[in-house]
Amino acid sequence: MENVKTIVENLTPEFVQNVIALQKKVYVGKNRNNTFADFKYRSLDDIFQKTKPAAAELGLLLFMTDEVVVRGNRFYVEATAVLTDGKSTIRTTAYAREAEHKTKSDDAQVTGMASTYARKYCLDGLLQTGGSVSDIDSLNNEEEEAPVEAEPVKSKNQIIKEVVKEAEKKGYTADDVKVLIEIHFNKYSSKDVTQEEAYLLEKNFVEWLKNDIPAKDNKTA
């Protein structure tokens, strides 16, 4: 999930006060439970159900749009939320990347999931409902059920530790794994790696080490 961007146009004191009032009215707790991954979340519908009537009471119009954009070789959904009283406007934009693969989902569903995440975090940024780009909501499909005989879900920190351990067995170091994270995810700390990126690292690190890290005499890989 990428950062949320906000643009304001022709702000008036009245509009600002109405937006403040809306943000105070709209509190959406994480009252849903994903039993597969064991985390609490709020859905996009939960946010809409609280926001639309509150906005109408204050004379504010809220609407959303999204479109698919390409960055590098990956597809993202760019969602935009617009809040206006007809004169003043606030726009927030957020992005969600389509997963390369999602169990039991066709291509259209993958795009729909990305759209849902992008719209939700767009609204989180607009309404300050408490969401963030590091929220675990963005890492899981809220409606996905556990597959039969599913393996236990490992945390991203656990995955990275296991990758480092396996890399060291092959003569590499933790710093070499850090280089892979920088090259493939443009992240400079393992703390910033998402769950999906951790899975990709786990899947590909052996090949990436061979291709991206210069060979040294003391390395056996």
Number of C-alpha atoms within 10 A of each C-alpha: 20 16 15 20 14 16 10 13 11 9 13 12 9 11 22 14 12 18 21 12 14 21 17 13 14 20 16 19 14 15 11 13 14 17 12 16 17 9 15 15 21 18 18 16 11 17 19 16 12 15 20 16 13 18 22 13 11 15 14 21 15 19 11 15 12 17 11 16 13 11 8 6 6 11 18 23 24 22 26 24 24 21 22 20 18 10 10 17 20 20 21 23 25 28 28 26 24 21 16 11 10 15 10 10 12 11 12 8 13 19 19 14 23 25 24 21 26 30 26 26 33 30 29 22 23 22 22 15 18 13 21 18 20 14 13 15 21 25 15 19 16 22 11 15 13 13 10 6 6 8 8 8 10 12 12 21 15 11 17 21 14 13 21 21 14 16 19 15 13 15 13 21 15 15 10 17 23 16 18 20 21 15 13 13 16 12 16 14 11 16 10 14 21 20 18 15 15 22 17 14 23 17 12 12 20 15 11 15 19 11 10 14 13 9 13 10 6 9 13 10 14
